[in-house]
Amino acid sequence: MKVKYFSDTDTALVEFTNNDVVETKEISENVYLDLDQEGNLVNMTIEHAKKNAELSEFSYQEILAKTA
């Protein structure tokens, strides 16, 4: 997964796969999902990202499964 931020347009692009996009769905006025041939998520675009996604801070945390 990759997250790209375009400061000139205040747009965030979250890339989940490299599959070809065949359909884009508008989720809200500023959020769009790109889907592949099988309906799987390829990308998510967030416009006005600093306001809509609180992009001023970004973190990643992997939660490991507990072992007995």
C-alpha positions in Angstrom: 0.0 0.0 0.0 1.2 3.5 -0.8 -0.1 6.9 0.3 0.7 9.8 -2.0 -0.1 13.4 -1.1 -0.3 16.2 -3.7 0.1 19.5 -1.9 -0.8 21.6 -4.9 -4.3 20.2 -4.9 -4.6 19.0 -1.3 -5.4 15.5 -2.6 -4.4 12.2 -1.0 -4.2 9.0 -3.1 -4.2 5.7 -1.3 -3.0 2.9 -3.6 -3.9 -0.6 -2.5 -3.0 -2.6 -5.6 -1.6 -2.1 -9.1 -4.7 -3.6 -10.8 -6.3 -1.8 -13.7 -9.1 0.5 -12.8 -12.4 -0.2 -14.6 -14.8 1.8 -12.4 -14.7 4.8 -10.1 -17.4 5.3 -7.5 -18.1 8.6 -5.8 -18.6 7.8 -2.1 -19.1 11.5 -1.1 -18.3 14.9 -2.6 -14.6 14.5 -1.8 -14.0 10.7 -1.7 -13.7 8.4 -4.7 -13.0 4.6 -4.9 -11.4 3.0 -7.9 -12.4 -0.6 -8.5 -10.9 -3.4 -10.7 -12.7 -5.8 -13.0 -13.8 -8.0 -10.0 -15.0 -5.1 -7.9 -11.9 -5.1 -5.6 -10.6 -1.8 -4.3 -7.6 -0.4 -6.2 -7.3 3.2 -5.1 -9.0 5.7 -2.8 -8.8 9.4 -3.6 -9.5 12.0 -0.9 -9.9 15.6 -2.0 -9.3 18.5 0.5 -7.4 15.8 2.4 -6.0 18.0 5.2 -9.6 18.9 6.2 -11.4 15.7 5.3 -8.9 13.1 6.4 -6.9 15.1 9.0 -3.8 14.5 7.0 -1.6 16.7 9.0 -0.7 13.5 10.9 -0.3 10.1 9.4 0.7 6.9 11.2 0.8 3.2 10.6 0.5 0.5 13.2 0.4 -3.2 12.7 -1.4 -5.1 15.4 0.1 -8.6 15.8 -2.1 -11.5 16.8 -1.8 -12.7 20.3 -0.1 -16.1 20.7 -1.1 -18.5 23.4 
